[in-house]
Amino acid sequence: MSKRDALFLFGEYRTFDLVHGFYVKNIPDNVDVYISTWNKSLEKKKGYIKLTKNNKVSKLDWFKIPYSQSKRFAGKRESSTLVHRIDNVNRDIFESIFRKKLKGVSIANIEWNQFLDSADDRLNYTDSKFLGGTSSMIYHWKKLVSMVEEQNHTYDRVIAMRLDSIPQFKLEPFTYSFPLDEDTLYTSSIEDMDNWTFFNDTHFMGKFKAIKTWVDNLDMKRDYKTHSGIAAATGKMVNEGILKHKGLSGELGSIIVRRSIIPLIEDLLTTLPHKKVIPIIDSFLMNLSEEQQHIIHESNYE
């Protein structure tokens, strides 16, 4: 019997409606898909970028949202920001995309105010998955692992990435150049996570047993601080011999796609296939000025 792998997709829906087109047709038959997300999604956009053509010459044009277009949302004024909301995220959306490969979906209810409440407000929440930081990510990872266990499925490897991201593989999609160690978590962080102070939460992979061990030992309330909480918890596990951690060393990468660059991607896709758009977007995001980064990297709820 051939070994099967699992693809875990987690977090807020955001730009999933566009990014899934970059990889869905490349998912092999031996890979099952599991998803954990919210029923609502919210993004803030300070501007956007388009590829415009003048006399057959293409150039990048930046558009910053003027203050006159500010909107009010939940009683709060978003200065020079537009809010993009998605409601009624449901299972049918994912079934129409992944079809038989989809084995499990968890969609938790969230209220609009929970996107905008302050950190102090969230500390009073009784439900730890809404604390902010990385508490919600831990919640999604635990749901994904529990879905696999509830269905009694057996998987060799797990790849996990955010719903608003495009995966980048060193080799062909969903193939790898080295075998994974049984007791090792592989992430996009460096090996000691900067002395266990910074966890890069974009994507990770490993044998299912290692992923489960890691997730089981994370705590939504204790480890909620962005980047540092999970890094400290992982360092404790490594120091106690519970599991090992290694960086991915370019084996797997991902591009987080913000709402602000959707017009650019859509422009590129009118003349280029998905495969050729990926390196263009990757290079573009690696060479942003400080002002451009401010426009692209909006403040988001995870």
N, C-alpha and C positions, 0 to 999 in steps of 0.2 A: 504493500500500500504506500503510495507516494506521500511525502510529508506535505502538510498544509501550513500556510502562513496566515497571519491576520494583519489587516490594516486598521488601526485605530484612528478615527478622526474626532477631534474634540474641540470644545470652545464655542465661541459665538459664530453664528452663521455668516455675518458680514458679507464678504465678496465671494462666497462659495459659488454663487450662481455663475460666475465667470471662470474662476480658477479650476473648477473640476474638469473643464474641457481640456486642460493641459495634460491630464494623466489618466482619466477614466478608461479610455480605450486601450491603455497599456497595462491594465491590471491583469495579470495572468489568471488562468482558470483555477490555480491552486491557492489563490489568495481570497479570503473572506473579509468582508467589510463590517465594521462595528462603528457606531456613531453615538456620541453623547453631546448634547447641546441644549440651548434654551428655546423657548417658544417665541422669544422676541430677540431682536438684534438692533443695536444702535451704534452709529458712527458719527463723529464730528468732522466736518471738512472745512479747513481754513482756505482752501484753494484747490486748483487742479491744473493738470498739464495736458496739452494736446499737441498732436503732430499736424502742423498746418503746411499747406503747399501753396507756393506763390511762384508762378512761371516755372512750374515743374521742379522747384527746389523745395525740399522738405526741411523744416526746422521746428525746434521745440519752442512752444510758447507757454509761458506761465500765466495763470490767471488767479489773482488773489481776491477772495471775497471781500468786497468793500463793506464798511460799517453800515451803510444804508440798507444792506440786505440782511442785517441781523434779525434773528427770530427769537421768539420767546418759547421756551419749552418747560413744562412743569413749573412755571412761575419764575424760571431763572433766565436771565438774558445772556445769550451766547454772543459775545462781542466778536464781530468779524468771523462768524462761524455758522455754517449750515448743518443742520442735523438730518441724517439719513436714517429712517426707521423702517424696520421690517417686522411685520406682525404675522402671527399664525404660521410659524415654521412647523411643519408637520411631516409625518412619516411618508406620506404619498410623494412628497418632493424627492426624497432620497430613493424610494423604491423605483421611481420613474428613471432615475439616473443609473443606479447600480444593479437593479433588477435582481437576478438570482444570487448575485454575489453578496447582497446585503443580508446579514444574518442577525443583526441586532441593532435597535435604535432606542435611545433614551432621550426624551425631550422634557426637561423640567420647566415648570412654570416660573416666570420671573415678572415682577411688576416694573413699570417704567421708572418709578422713583428710585429703584435700587441701582439704576445706572448712574444716577446723579447725586445720591446722598454722599455726604462727606465721610472721610475716614472715621471721624468721631461718631457720626451717626451709625456707621456700620458696626462699631464695637459694641453697640447695644443690641445687635441682632441676636436672636436666639438660634437661628439657623446658620451654622458655620459656613455653609457653601456660599453665602452672600457677604462674607466679611471683606471681600476685595483682595487685592494682592494676588497671590496664587492659590488661595483657598478654593476658588471655583475650579481651577485646573485639577487640583487634587481630587475634588468631588467627581469630575468627569472621568478621571483615570480609574477611580474606584468603581464607578458604574460600568466602565468598559470591561474591567477584569471580572466583575460579578456576572455580567451577561454571558461571558464565555463559560464561567463555572456553572451557572444555572442551566445552560444548554448542554453541559457535559461534553464540550468540544475540546479536541486536543490539537494544539498548534506547536510547531517547531519554533518559529520566529514571529516577532511582533515588530511592526513599524508603526510609530505614532507621530502624528503631525496635526497642526491646527487646521481647522476647516477653511481658513482664509489664506492658505499657503499653497505654493506650487513646489512639489518635490524635485530635487536634482540628484541624479544618480551618477556615480563615477563610471559605471559600466552601463549596460542596457537597463531599462526600467525594472526595478524589483529584482535585480541580480546583484551579487556581492563578490568581492575579490578574496575574501577570507572567511573561514568558518567562525561562528560566534561561540565564545566560551559559555559554558552552562551557567556560571555564577556571576556573570558580568553584565552591568548596565552600560550601554553605549549612548552617549549624548553629544550634542553640539558644543558642550563646554570643554575646557581643557581638563587634563586628567585629575588634578586636585581642586578643580573649580575655584582657582585663585585662593588657595588655602581655605577652601570650603566657605567662601563668602559670596560666590556668584554662580548661579545656575542659569544657563541659557535655555529658556523654556519653549523653544520653537519646535524641536523634534527630537526623538530618541528611538532606540531600537534595542532588541536583545531577545534571548530565549524567553518564552512565556514564563517559565519558572522564575527567572531573574526579575522580570518586570513585575510579576505578582509579589515577590518578596519585597521589592522596593516600594511599591504602592501600598502594600499592607502596613509598612512601617512609617508611612507619612501620615501626618495629622492635620486636618483642615484648620483647626483653631491654633495649634502650636506653630505650624510652619507657614502661616499665611503671608509673611512679609515677602514682597516681590524680590525674586532672585536669591536673596540671602537665606530665607527660611528653608527652602528645599535644599540649598547647598549645605547648610549646617546639618540638616537631618541626614543627608546622604553621607557626609563626612563621618558622622557618628556610626552609621551602618558599616562603612568601610573600616573604620578603626576597631570596631568590635568584631570584624570578620564575618559579618552577615552577608555581604556581597562585595564585589569589586566594581570599580568604575574606570572606563576608558573613553577617550575622545574618539570621534568618528573618523578623524584624519582624512576628510574629504570623501569618505565612502558614501555619505548621504548628506545632502544639504536641503535647504528650503528657502523660498522667497516669500516673504509676507507681503501680500497685496492689499494696500490701503485703497480706500474709496477714491482718493485724490488722483491715483494713476490709472483708474479704469478708462477714462477717455483716451489716454495714450495707448493702452493695450488694445482697445477696440480699433483705434486707427491702424495700428500695426497689423492686426489680424485681417484687415481688408485685403492685404496684398501678400502676407507671409503666413506660412503654416505655424502651428503652435510651437513646434520644435525649434524654429529659428527665432521666434520672439523671445524665448526664455533667456538666452545669453544677452540680448539687447537690454532687456529689463534689468537683469542682474548687473550689468556694467553701468547702466544709468543710475541705479540706486547706490552703487559703490562710489560714485563721483559727485554726490550732491554737495552744494555749498551749505553753510550753516543756515542761511535763510530758507533755502529750498528744503532742507531737512525739517525745518519748523512747519512748513506747509504740508509736507508729505506725512510726517509722523504725528498723526492726531492723537489726542488723549482718548483712550478707549477703556471700556470695561472688559475684562478677560472672560 
